[in-house]
């Protein structure tokens, strides 16, 4: 990812108490603005009820602000850690995605939380079932699971 950003746009972005980049669209001039955002362990730990334990994800945001609406292009790349569904140990997931978001006329908001939008893109890239590759799970948990497997076929009714 490139490390470009519009200094003017960054002047109007501020960090909230939870390390979110909130952009006040009413204070930006019409045109294109770029922001680089880092979603790190502090960001992920500040969220409640998320399956992401920790991570380090870079987000490059391009805002195209027009008179009546705007578009956002958000590219995210990095690694997050989630709990393996099989052994319950943390496991890394690589994230690499890009999404374009269009504002709607009836939802023309003045404040936009860029870090939250980047987080949403990260979260939709987490598979519903996440587990280590075969042989990479916690060996003690694998033994416990194996001990409780039912090897007998189910009776037919």
Secondary structure, 3 states (H helix, E strand, C coil): CCCCCCHHHHHCEEECCCCCEEEEHHHCCCEEEEEEEEECHHHHHHCCCCCEEEEEEEEEEEEEECCCCEEEEEEEEEEEEEECCCCCCEEEEEEEEEEEEECCHHHCCCEEEHHHHHHHHHHHCCCCCCCCCCCCCCHHHHHHHHHCCCCCCCCCC
